[in-house]
Amino acid sequence: TDPPGPGIPLDILSGTTVKATTTTATDGTYRTVLAPGTYTVRVPLQGALAAYVSIAEPDGTNDGRRTLTVTGGTTTTANFTLNVTRNANNALGPA
């Protein structure tokens, strides 16, 4: 298992609207404040790089997004695995 990824940008969306953006901390965690509702977390990569970074949900899907529901007055935890494919030069790209 690789160590947690610091500095990974994340978008938090409600439907197709970005409601918050954040970046993972040195230990790989992230935190933001949201109103109650259902949100989607995604890594905002575009183009060719998007093929090499994805989010795997705990249920085994690997659709590049993690859905979470926030309830008022509580802390919601949304764990996921960030899959990164790196080439021999340790850059994003085919192995």
C-alpha positions in Angstrom: 0.0 0.0 0.0 1.3 3.4 -0.9 1.3 6.2 1.6 -1.6 8.8 1.6 -1.4 11.4 -1.1 -0.9 15.0 0.0 -1.9 17.9 -2.2 -4.6 16.0 -4.2 -7.2 18.5 -5.4 -10.9 17.5 -4.8 -14.2 19.0 -6.0 -17.3 18.5 -4.0 -20.4 18.7 -6.2 -24.2 18.9 -5.6 -25.6 17.6 -8.9 -23.3 19.2 -11.5 -22.5 22.3 -9.4 -19.2 22.5 -7.6 -20.1 23.5 -4.0 -16.6 23.3 -2.5 -13.0 22.6 -3.5 -10.3 21.3 -1.2 -6.9 19.6 -1.2 -5.8 16.6 0.8 -3.5 17.2 3.8 -0.1 15.6 4.3 -1.8 12.5 5.9 -4.2 12.2 2.9 -7.3 13.5 4.7 -9.5 16.3 3.6 -12.1 18.4 5.4 -14.7 20.9 4.3 -18.0 22.3 5.7 -21.2 21.5 3.8 -24.9 22.1 4.2 -27.0 18.9 4.7 -27.5 17.1 1.4 -26.0 14.5 -1.0 -22.7 15.3 -2.6 -20.2 13.7 -5.0 -16.4 13.9 -4.4 -14.2 13.8 -7.5 -10.6 14.5 -8.6 -10.9 17.4 -11.1 -8.5 16.0 -13.7 -9.3 16.6 -17.4 -8.1 15.1 -20.6 -5.5 12.4 -20.9 -4.5 12.6 -17.2 -8.0 11.6 -16.1 -7.4 8.1 -17.5 -4.7 7.6 -14.9 -6.4 8.8 -11.7 -9.6 7.4 -10.3 -11.5 7.0 -7.0 -12.4 3.5 -5.9 -15.5 3.4 -3.6 -15.6 1.0 -0.7 -18.4 -0.9 -2.5 -15.9 -1.9 -5.2 -17.0 0.5 -7.9 -14.3 2.5 -9.6 -16.2 5.3 -11.4 -14.0 8.2 -10.4 -16.5 9.6 -7.9 -17.5 9.0 -4.3 -21.0 9.8 -3.2 -21.7 11.0 0.4 -24.7 12.2 2.3 -24.2 15.0 4.9 -26.7 15.2 7.8 -27.0 18.5 9.8 -25.1 18.8 13.1 -22.9 15.8 12.4 -19.5 14.9 11.0 -19.6 12.7 7.9 -16.7 10.5 6.9 -16.3 9.5 3.3 -13.3 7.2 2.8 -12.1 6.3 -0.6 -9.0 5.0 -2.4 -7.3 7.2 -4.9 -5.8 5.0 -7.7 -2.9 6.5 -9.5 -1.1 4.9 -12.4 2.5 6.0 -12.7 5.1 5.2 -15.4 8.8 4.3 -14.9 9.6 8.0 -14.5 7.0 8.2 -11.6 4.8 10.5 -13.7 1.2 10.0 -14.4 0.8 7.7 -17.4 0.7 4.2 -18.6 2.8 1.7 -16.6 
